[in-house]
Amino acid sequence: MDKKPHWVRREFPPREVSALSLAFLLAAVLLLNALLYLYLNKFYISSGRAETDPGPCPFGYFKWGAVKNCSPWLSCEAIKREVRKLRCVGEGAVKKVFLSEWKENKVVLSQLTNTELKEDFLHGLKMLKALQSKYVVRLLGYCEQQFTILTEYHPLGSLRGLNETLHIPKYKSMNTWHRRLMLAIDYVSIIRYLHSSPLGTLVMCDSNDLDKVLSQYLLTSDFHILVNDLDALPLVNRSAGRLVKCGHRELQGEFVAPEQRWPYGEEVPFEDDLMPPYDEKTDIWKIPDVSNFILGHVEGSDIVRLHLFDIHAACKKKDPAERPSAQEVLDIYRKVLTLLIREAAMPGTREML
């Protein structure tokens, strides 16, 4: 009698091994998700962009560098005695800006140049004092009598120079979609902060074109964004029926929001008294254009834009009431960052499952 060959015998263990492999894969996914959560938590909380500053100084004080103790804002006498001008590094309609030195540290001294605009200068000082936070350049001192403001110096300058900075060999490693998206998150975080500030809903009015917007923000050495110029920051108060108008002249161009443009056509001459006021949703309209500049044209930036397409389309709604809030935009930006980090860390995992 012929015996059955042993090689036809079926073995089942491989199916058990496959199930075990799947279990390991699922465990790895869960572990990686936990690690991603810890990473992003560290980014948002421990990287200096937390929702609350650890140990902030009381009003009228500041922390300098690695010093743990808070120091009082420099007075008129202290600024005159201890601060030395080095050179002029910029001049606008309201003030002239000097790179200066205080106790062997570089600082920025801003002085009023046009006395007709002293109210704008003092408004900027008021905002700078009231809004001190991780979103705003650090105030070191001021002198109202001399129309002088002393702030922290940031050598990378304004956000206008972002692309040039990222082409410097020292910073080329920062020129990635990941870092640029984090900068865009910084920018939207600042808008969100201004719209829900301790003073109420503030509108970033000095923003009639992209170049002007970028000049209002500073790039820090650890690659974050701070708002620097707060001279034109009017308050929206809906309960009191108070809206705003950014200046008294006609605004034109596609960069400004539709409600900021003269609504009565070319046949009717512009009159400021007839121009309808508006609210903070003008800032939302401009977010896609500013973010597009920040994202640049690096590998992966088009993928980021694709994920942001819907929220950016919503920001460009003609009706301001249909645009999202800054908080809603920020939430989407953070979700996109989390999603893209997860996909970068686990390429092909979805297909494997």
Secondary structure as UniProt FT lines:
FT   HELIX           6..8
FT   HELIX           13..46
FT   TURN            59..60
FT   STRAND          61..62
FT   TURN            65..66
FT   STRAND          71..72
FT   HELIX           76..82
FT   STRAND          83..91
FT   STRAND          95..102
FT   TURN            103..104
FT   STRAND          105..112
FT   HELIX           115..117
FT   HELIX           118..130
FT   TURN            134..135
FT   STRAND          139..143
FT   TURN            144..147
FT   STRAND          148..152
FT   TURN            155..156
FT   HELIX           159..161
FT   HELIX           162..166
FT   HELIX           169..174
FT   HELIX           177..195
FT   TURN            198..199
FT   STRAND          200..202
FT   HELIX           210..215
FT   STRAND          217..219
FT   TURN            221..222
FT   STRAND          225..227
FT   STRAND          235..237
FT   HELIX           238..240
FT   HELIX           258..260
FT   TURN            263..264
FT   TURN            266..267
FT   HELIX           272..274
FT   HELIX           281..295
FT   TURN            299..300
FT   HELIX           301..315
FT   HELIX           320..322
FT   HELIX           326..345
FT   TURN            347..348
FT   HELIX           349..352
//
